[in-house]
Amino acid sequence: MSVDFGVVVDQLVGFAPLILLVVLFWAIAMRPARKQRENVAKMQRELAIGDEIVTTAGIFGTVHQLAETRLGLEVAPGVVIEMARQAVVRKVDPAELAAEPDDEDGTPDEAESE
């Protein structure tokens, strides 16, 4: 039984574009996503009391208590909710808080001025 190496090489060359597409997809999509997950996990491990954060649900608050897998998030003065550390998406940049207007037109809310 003999193997025709020319046929084998032709078949491998036929699969080359498919293999190239898989490698390209990994380089473009999977690798950066893994790097971002690693950065988020590092940020979650390094949280400190007093950090302003945003959760996956879009809730803003201040870290009030810390445990290994949970944290206490102060969402209003005196209101602390308990949540998983993994639900923290990012820390809020202090410049971001200062730059946000109170209202869409940039004017303070009427209720705050009373």
C-alpha positions in Angstrom: 0.0 0.0 0.0 1.6 3.3 -1.1 0.6 6.8 -0.2 0.7 9.4 -2.9 2.3 12.4 -1.2 1.1 14.7 -4.0 -2.5 14.1 -3.1 -1.8 14.6 0.6 -0.1 17.9 0.0 -2.9 19.0 -2.3 -5.5 18.2 0.5 -3.4 20.1 3.1 -3.1 23.1 0.8 -6.9 23.0 0.3 -7.4 23.3 4.1 -4.8 26.1 4.5 -7.4 28.9 4.0 -9.7 27.4 6.6 -6.9 27.0 9.1 -5.8 30.6 8.3 -9.3 31.9 9.0 -9.5 30.1 12.4 -6.1 31.5 13.4 -7.2 35.0 12.2 -10.5 34.8 14.1 -8.6 33.8 17.3 -6.1 36.7 16.9 -8.8 39.3 16.3 -11.7 38.2 18.6 -10.6 35.8 21.3 -7.2 37.1 22.4 -8.3 40.7 23.1 -11.4 39.4 24.9 -9.3 37.2 27.2 -6.9 40.1 27.9 -9.9 42.3 28.9 -11.3 39.6 31.2 -7.9 39.3 32.9 -7.8 43.1 33.4 -11.4 43.1 34.9 -10.5 40.2 37.2 -7.4 42.1 38.3 -9.4 45.3 39.0 -12.0 43.3 41.0 -9.2 41.8 43.2 -7.7 45.2 43.8 -10.9 47.0 44.9 -10.6 49.1 48.0 -13.1 50.7 50.4 -14.1 54.1 49.0 -13.7 53.2 45.3 -16.5 54.5 43.1 -17.6 51.6 40.8 -20.2 50.5 38.2 -21.8 47.1 38.3 -22.9 44.9 35.4 -26.5 46.1 36.0 -25.3 49.8 35.6 -25.6 50.6 39.3 -23.2 53.2 40.5 -22.0 53.2 44.1 -19.1 53.4 46.6 -17.4 50.3 48.0 -18.3 50.2 51.7 -17.3 46.7 52.8 -15.0 44.1 51.3 -14.9 40.3 51.6 -13.2 37.7 49.5 -16.1 37.1 47.0 -18.6 39.8 48.1 -18.7 43.5 48.7 -21.0 46.0 50.3 -21.9 48.7 47.8 -23.3 52.0 49.2 -25.8 53.2 46.5 -27.3 56.1 48.6 -26.3 57.6 51.9 -26.9 54.8 54.5 -28.1 52.3 51.9 -25.6 49.4 51.5 -26.4 46.4 49.3 -24.4 43.2 49.3 -23.2 41.8 45.9 -20.6 39.6 44.3 -17.3 41.1 43.3 -17.6 39.6 39.9 -20.6 42.0 39.2 -18.2 45.0 39.2 -17.4 46.1 35.7 -15.2 49.1 36.3 -14.1 51.8 38.6 -15.5 55.3 37.9 -13.0 57.9 37.0 -13.3 60.9 39.3 -13.0 63.2 36.2 -16.0 61.4 34.7 -18.2 62.3 37.7 -17.1 65.9 37.7 -17.8 66.2 33.9 -21.3 64.9 33.9 -24.1 67.6 34.0 -27.0 67.1 36.3 -29.5 67.2 33.5 -29.4 66.7 29.7 -29.3 70.4 29.0 -26.5 71.0 31.5 -28.6 72.7 34.1 -29.1 71.5 37.7 -32.4 69.7 38.5 -35.1 71.9 40.0 -35.6 69.7 43.0 -31.9 70.1 43.9 -32.1 73.9 43.9 -34.9 74.1 46.4 
